[in-house]
Amino acid sequence: MKRFDQKRMPRSGLTHGLGVMLVIALLNGCDARGEADATNAPPPPEVDVATVLREPVTLRETFTGRVASPQTIQVRPRVSGYIDEVAFEEGELVEAGDLLFRIDPRPYEARVQAAKASLAQARSQRQLAEVEAERASTLIGRQAISREQHDQRQAAALNARARETEADAALTSAELDLQYTRVTAPVAGRTGRAMITKGNLASADQSVLTTLVSVDPLYVYFDSNEAEAPSAQALLNQGKTATLRIGLTGETGFPHQGQLDFVDNQINADTGTLRYRAVLPNPDGAFRPGQFARVEMPVAHLTEAVLVNRKAVLANQDRRFVYVVGDDNTVTPRQVQIGREVGALVVVRDGLKAGERVIVNGTQKVFAPGMPVTPNPVAMREPNTGNDVATRS
């Protein structure tokens, strides 16, 4: 038997054996690393998932408008004279009947005294004429005076009564003029600046002393476009709601409520809009005419609206989509068509149905369709922290 001689072994066989051993070692290493990677793989990401809602809602549209005063008055004197007193602070709130200006009353007091004297004289003349007329009636029965004398005395009595009435009217007019020297507020409201100050002449029915605007309540005028007007009008005619939500400059949301009280009788042909008016309570006078206002008005009612949280809706250029979580907790992107916002929710016109689950928080953790997730159930509607954009029926 021949001894195995390592020196005589062919070099090619030795190389082949080493190659096979190396391949086996590499394969064993890969298997071990794969098992280790599988063991250390992270769990599916946790995301907040909510169930799609289906509810009746009244949709509202936001319009811009202006606050206006129901009554804007230019205060003018009814009698002429020099201003003796400016009895208000410019820009203050006043009540109806409060004194604003006082015109020098002395000339008008003198006229009242003269009118009283004229009335007293006319009254005494009337009394004398009536006595003479009564005596004439007695004498004519005795044929002691002529018919002509009788008639003259009767006419004199009538004239005396007329002069007394005229004097009484003159006294009333003089007293009114004296009263008009006190220029008072015709309505409750806020005053403007004094246009004529103490010592200056004010002319009756001509000089503007100040302006006065009523402030409680105020009007809010706004315009609805022609497309929205018919549906909004139909909804309001059904009596669904006449309450509007109003926000003013510098305010967040719509913290105030007003009542719709007027809709114009025609659409403006130049602008294609229909004008509305809301009544806004302003008991403390905090709001001022001319302020900019935002108004939410109902424009449509949906009996069954599909709703999702607006945070669930993502954008891809001009398309909108949501991540739907299936029964196996895998994610599928779904294109949707969205409508109006309803508070924190948004109406989905197409692409979803009630009962499906969508991701509302954690969408950034989704990298590919079909990947598994760990769903954390949450409510679709978050706790209300402000005014909704729609009122649920």
C-alpha positions as CSV (number, residue, x, y, z in Angstrom):
1,M,0.0,0.0,0.0
2,K,1.3,3.4,-1.0
3,R,1.7,6.1,1.5
4,F,-0.2,9.3,1.0
5,D,2.2,11.9,-0.1
6,Q,1.0,15.4,0.5
7,K,3.8,16.8,-1.5
8,R,2.7,14.9,-4.5
9,M,-1.0,16.1,-4.2
10,P,-2.1,18.3,-7.2
11,R,-2.3,22.1,-6.4
12,S,-5.7,22.4,-8.2
13,G,-7.3,19.9,-5.8
14,L,-6.0,21.7,-2.7
15,T,-7.4,25.0,-4.0
16,H,-10.8,23.5,-4.7
17,G,-11.0,22.1,-1.2
18,L,-10.2,25.5,0.4
19,G,-12.9,27.2,-1.8
20,V,-15.6,24.8,-0.7
21,M,-14.7,25.3,3.0
22,L,-14.8,29.1,2.6
23,V,-18.3,29.0,0.9
24,I,-19.7,26.8,3.7
25,A,-18.3,29.2,6.3
26,L,-19.9,32.2,4.5
27,L,-23.2,30.5,4.3
28,N,-23.2,29.7,7.9
29,G,-22.4,33.3,8.8
30,C,-25.2,34.7,6.7
31,D,-27.7,32.3,8.3
32,A,-26.6,33.4,11.7
33,R,-26.8,37.1,10.8
34,G,-30.3,36.6,9.3
35,E,-31.5,34.9,12.4
36,A,-30.1,37.7,14.5
37,D,-31.7,40.4,12.3
38,A,-35.0,38.7,12.5
39,T,-34.8,38.5,16.2
40,N,-33.9,42.2,16.6
41,A,-36.4,43.6,14.0
42,P,-38.5,46.6,15.4
43,P,-42.2,46.1,16.0
44,P,-44.8,47.8,13.7
45,P,-45.0,51.5,14.4
46,E,-47.9,52.7,16.6
47,V,-50.4,55.1,15.0
48,D,-53.6,56.7,16.1
49,V,-56.6,55.2,14.2
50,A,-60.2,56.5,14.2
51,T,-63.4,55.1,12.7
52,V,-65.0,57.1,9.8
53,L,-68.2,58.8,10.9
54,R,-71.5,59.3,9.1
55,E,-73.8,62.0,10.5
56,P,-76.3,64.7,9.4
57,V,-74.7,68.1,9.4
58,T,-75.6,71.7,8.5
59,L,-72.8,73.2,6.5
60,R,-71.9,76.8,6.9
61,E,-70.0,79.3,4.7
62,T,-67.9,82.2,5.9
63,F,-68.7,85.6,4.5
64,T,-67.1,89.0,5.1
65,G,-69.1,92.1,6.1
66,R,-69.2,95.3,8.0
67,V,-70.7,96.4,11.3
68,A,-73.2,99.3,10.9
69,S,-75.4,101.3,13.3
70,P,-79.2,101.0,12.9
71,Q,-79.4,104.8,13.5
72,T,-76.9,107.4,12.5
73,I,-78.0,110.9,13.5
74,Q,-76.6,114.3,12.8
75,V,-77.6,116.4,15.8
76,R,-78.8,119.8,14.7
77,P,-80.4,122.6,16.8
78,R,-84.1,123.5,16.3
79,V,-83.5,127.1,17.4
80,S,-80.7,129.5,16.7
81,G,-78.5,130.9,19.4
82,Y,-75.1,130.9,21.1
83,I,-73.9,127.7,22.7
84,D,-73.8,128.1,26.5
85,E,-72.7,124.6,27.4
86,V,-71.4,121.4,25.9
87,A,-72.7,118.9,28.4
88,F,-71.2,115.6,27.2
89,E,-67.8,114.0,26.8
90,E,-66.9,113.3,23.2
91,G,-67.2,109.7,22.3
92,E,-69.1,108.7,25.4
93,L,-72.2,106.5,25.6
94,V,-75.4,108.5,26.3
95,E,-79.0,107.6,27.0
96,A,-82.0,109.0,25.1
97,G,-82.9,112.3,26.6
98,D,-79.5,113.1,28.0
99,L,-78.4,116.8,27.6
100,L,-75.8,117.3,24.9
101,F,-75.8,121.1,24.3
102,R,-77.5,124.1,26.0
103,I,-78.2,127.2,23.9
104,D,-78.5,130.6,25.6
105,P,-82.2,130.4,26.8
106,R,-82.6,134.1,27.8
107,P,-84.1,135.4,24.5
108,Y,-86.6,132.5,24.5
109,E,-87.5,132.9,28.2
110,A,-88.4,136.6,27.3
111,R,-90.6,135.4,24.4
112,V,-92.4,133.0,26.7
113,Q,-93.2,135.8,29.1
114,A,-94.4,138.0,26.3
115,A,-96.6,135.2,25.0
116,K,-98.1,134.7,28.4
117,A,-98.9,138.4,28.6
118,S,-100.6,138.3,25.2
119,L,-102.6,135.3,26.2
120,A,-103.8,137.0,29.4
121,Q,-104.9,140.0,27.4
122,A,-106.7,137.9,24.8
123,R,-108.4,135.9,27.6
124,S,-109.7,139.1,29.3
125,Q,-111.0,140.4,25.9
126,R,-112.7,137.2,25.2
127,Q,-114.4,137.2,28.6
128,L,-115.7,140.8,28.0
129,A,-116.9,140.0,24.5
130,E,-118.7,137.0,25.8
131,V,-120.5,139.1,28.5
132,E,-121.5,141.6,25.9
133,A,-122.7,138.9,23.6
134,E,-124.8,137.4,26.3
135,R,-126.3,140.8,27.2
136,A,-127.1,141.4,23.6
137,S,-129.0,138.1,23.4
138,T,-131.2,139.2,26.4
139,L,-131.8,142.7,24.9
140,I,-132.7,141.4,21.5
141,G,-135.5,139.4,23.1
142,R,-136.9,142.6,24.6
143,Q,-136.3,144.4,21.3
144,A,-134.1,146.9,23.2
145,I,-131.3,146.7,20.6
146,S,-131.3,146.2,16.9
147,R,-130.5,142.9,15.2
148,E,-127.4,144.5,13.7
149,Q,-126.0,145.4,17.2
150,H,-126.8,141.9,18.4
151,D,-124.9,140.3,15.5
152,Q,-121.9,142.6,15.9
153,R,-121.6,141.6,19.6
154,Q,-121.9,137.9,18.8
155,A,-119.1,138.3,16.1
156,A,-116.9,140.2,18.5
157,A,-117.2,137.3,21.0
158,L,-116.2,134.8,18.3
159,N,-113.2,137.0,17.3
160,A,-112.1,137.2,20.9
161,R,-112.2,133.5,21.3
162,A,-110.1,133.1,18.2
163,R,-107.5,135.6,19.4
164,E,-107.3,133.8,22.7
165,T,-106.6,130.5,20.9
166,E,-104.0,132.2,18.7
167,A,-102.3,133.6,21.8
168,D,-102.4,130.2,23.5
169,A,-100.7,128.7,20.4
170,A,-98.1,131.4,20.4
171,L,-97.3,130.6,24.1
172,T,-97.0,126.9,23.3
173,S,-94.6,127.7,20.4
174,A,-92.5,130.0,22.6
175,E,-92.3,127.3,25.3
176,L,-91.2,124.7,22.7
177,D,-88.5,127.1,21.5
178,L,-87.3,127.5,25.1
179,Q,-87.4,123.7,25.5
180,Y,-85.3,123.3,22.3
181,T,-82.5,125.4,23.8
182,R,-81.7,122.1,25.6
183,V,-80.4,119.8,22.8
184,T,-80.8,116.3,24.0
185,A,-79.9,112.8,22.6
186,P,-82.8,111.5,20.5
187,V,-81.7,107.9,20.9
188,A,-79.3,106.0,23.1
189,G,-75.8,105.7,21.5
190,R,-72.3,106.9,21.3
191,T,-71.5,110.6,20.6
192,G,-69.0,111.9,18.2
193,R,-66.9,115.1,18.6
194,A,-68.5,118.4,19.3
195,M,-68.6,120.3,16.0
196,I,-69.6,123.6,17.6
197,T,-68.2,124.6,21.0
198,K,-69.2,127.0,23.7
199,G,-69.6,130.6,22.6
200,N,-70.2,129.9,19.0
201,L,-73.5,130.6,17.1
202,A,-75.6,127.6,16.1
203,S,-78.2,128.1,13.3
204,A,-81.5,126.3,13.5
205,D,-81.8,123.2,11.3
206,Q,-78.4,124.0,9.7
207,S,-75.5,123.7,12.1
208,V,-74.4,120.1,12.9
209,L,-73.5,120.1,16.6
210,T,-72.3,116.4,16.7
211,T,-73.1,113.0,15.4
212,L,-74.8,110.2,17.4
213,V,-74.8,106.5,16.5
214,S,-76.9,103.8,18.2
215,V,-74.8,100.9,19.4
216,D,-77.1,98.3,20.9
217,P,-77.9,96.4,18.9
218,L,-75.7,96.8,15.8
219,Y,-76.2,95.5,12.3
220,V,-73.8,93.3,10.4
221,Y,-74.2,93.5,6.6
222,F,-72.7,90.9,4.4
223,D,-73.1,89.6,0.9
224,S,-73.5,86.0,-0.3
225,N,-72.6,85.0,-3.8
226,E,-75.3,84.1,-6.3
227,A,-74.4,80.4,-6.2
228,E,-74.8,80.1,-2.5
229,A,-77.8,82.3,-2.1
230,P,-80.6,79.9,-3.3
231,S,-79.6,77.0,-1.0
232,A,-79.0,79.3,2.0
233,Q,-82.4,81.0,1.4
234,A,-84.1,77.6,1.1
235,L,-82.5,76.4,4.3
236,L,-83.5,79.5,6.2
237,N,-87.0,79.4,4.9
238,Q,-87.3,75.9,6.3
239,G,-86.6,77.3,9.7
240,K,-83.5,75.3,10.3
241,T,-81.7,78.1,12.0
242,A,-81.6,81.9,12.0
243,T,-78.6,82.2,14.3
244,L,-75.4,83.3,12.7
245,R,-71.9,83.2,14.2
246,I,-69.9,86.4,14.0
247,G,-66.2,87.2,14.6
248,L,-64.7,90.7,14.6
249,T,-61.3,92.1,13.9
250,G,-58.6,90.6,16.1
251,E,-60.8,87.7,17.4
252,T,-60.2,84.0,16.9
253,G,-63.1,82.0,15.6
254,F,-66.7,83.2,15.9
255,P,-67.3,84.0,19.5
256,H,-70.5,86.1,19.0
257,Q,-74.0,85.2,17.9
258,G,-76.4,87.3,15.9
259,Q,-79.9,86.8,14.5
260,L,-80.6,87.1,10.7
261,D,-83.4,89.7,10.3
262,F,-83.2,90.8,6.7
263,V,-82.5,89.4,3.2
264,D,-82.5,91.8,0.3
265,N,-85.3,91.4,-2.3
266,Q,-83.0,91.2,-5.3
267,I,-79.5,90.1,-6.3
268,N,-77.1,92.9,-7.2
269,A,-76.6,92.7,-10.9
270,D,-73.2,94.4,-10.8
271,T,-71.6,92.1,-8.1
272,G,-73.8,89.0,-8.4
273,T,-74.4,88.9,-4.7
274,L,-77.4,89.0,-2.3
275,R,-77.2,91.1,0.8
276,Y,-78.0,89.8,4.3
277,R,-78.2,91.5,7.6
278,A,-77.7,90.2,11.1
279,V,-78.6,91.8,14.4
280,L,-75.6,91.7,16.8
281,P,-76.2,92.5,20.5
282,N,-73.8,95.1,22.0
283,P,-75.0,95.9,25.5
284,D,-71.6,97.2,26.7
285,G,-70.9,99.2,23.6
286,A,-67.6,97.4,22.9
287,F,-68.3,97.0,19.1
288,R,-68.2,100.1,16.9
289,P,-69.9,100.8,13.5
290,G,-67.5,100.3,10.6
291,Q,-65.7,97.3,12.1
292,F,-64.8,94.4,9.8
293,A,-66.7,91.2,10.5
294,R,-66.7,87.6,9.5
295,V,-70.0,85.8,9.4
296,E,-70.8,82.1,9.3
297,M,-74.2,81.3,7.7
298,P,-75.8,77.9,7.0
299,V,-75.8,77.2,3.2
300,A,-76.7,73.4,3.0
301,H,-78.0,70.5,5.0
302,L,-76.6,67.0,4.5
303,T,-78.7,64.1,6.0
304,E,-75.8,61.6,5.8
305,A,-72.3,63.1,5.6
306,V,-69.1,61.0,5.7
307,L,-66.7,62.7,8.1
308,V,-63.0,62.3,9.0
309,N,-60.6,64.4,11.0
310,R,-58.9,66.8,8.7
311,K,-55.5,65.7,10.1
312,A,-56.1,62.3,8.4
313,V,-56.3,63.9,4.9
314,L,-52.9,64.2,3.1
315,A,-52.0,65.9,-0.1
316,N,-50.1,64.7,-3.1
317,Q,-50.0,67.6,-5.5
318,D,-53.6,68.3,-6.4
319,R,-54.9,65.0,-5.0
320,R,-56.1,64.1,-1.5
321,F,-55.7,60.7,0.2
322,V,-55.9,59.0,3.5
323,Y,-54.3,55.9,5.0
324,V,-56.9,53.2,5.5
325,V,-56.0,50.5,8.1
326,G,-57.4,47.0,7.1
327,D,-58.5,44.2,9.4
328,D,-55.0,42.8,9.2
329,N,-53.6,46.1,10.5
330,T,-51.9,46.8,7.2
331,V,-51.9,50.3,5.6
332,T,-53.5,51.1,2.2
333,P,-53.5,54.7,0.7
334,R,-56.9,55.7,-0.6
335,Q,-57.6,58.7,-2.8
336,V,-60.6,60.7,-1.6
337,Q,-62.7,63.7,-2.7
338,I,-63.2,66.1,0.1
339,G,-65.9,68.8,0.6
340,R,-66.4,71.5,3.3
341,E,-64.8,71.5,6.7
342,V,-67.0,70.8,9.7
343,G,-65.0,72.1,12.6
344,A,-62.1,69.7,13.1
345,L,-63.7,67.3,10.6
346,V,-64.0,67.4,6.8
347,V,-66.8,66.0,4.6
348,V,-65.6,63.2,2.3
349,R,-67.7,63.2,-0.8
350,D,-66.2,60.0,-2.3
351,G,-63.6,57.4,-1.4
352,L,-64.6,56.3,2.1
353,K,-67.5,54.7,3.8
354,A,-68.7,54.7,7.4
355,G,-67.0,52.2,9.7
356,E,-63.6,52.2,7.9
357,R,-60.5,53.0,10.0
358,V,-58.1,55.7,9.0
359,I,-54.8,57.0,10.5
360,V,-55.3,60.5,12.1
361,N,-51.9,60.7,13.9
362,G,-48.6,59.1,12.9
363,T,-48.9,59.2,9.1
364,Q,-45.2,60.1,9.0
365,K,-44.4,56.6,10.2
366,V,-45.9,55.0,7.1
367,F,-43.3,54.4,4.4
368,A,-44.9,52.0,2.0
369,P,-48.3,50.5,1.1
370,G,-49.0,47.3,2.8
371,M,-46.7,47.8,5.8
372,P,-48.1,46.7,9.2
373,V,-48.9,49.1,12.0
374,T,-50.0,48.9,15.6
375,P,-53.4,50.8,15.7
376,N,-54.2,52.9,18.8
377,P,-58.0,53.6,18.6
378,V,-59.0,57.2,19.2
379,A,-62.1,59.3,18.7
380,M,-62.5,60.9,15.3
381,R,-63.9,64.0,16.8
382,E,-61.5,65.7,19.2
383,P,-62.9,67.5,22.3
384,N,-64.5,70.7,21.3
385,T,-62.2,73.7,22.1
386,G,-64.0,76.3,20.0
387,N,-66.8,77.1,17.6
388,D,-67.5,74.4,15.0
389,V,-68.0,75.3,11.4
390,A,-71.2,73.2,11.2
391,T,-74.1,72.4,13.5
392,R,-75.1,68.8,13.7
393,S,-78.8,68.2,13.5
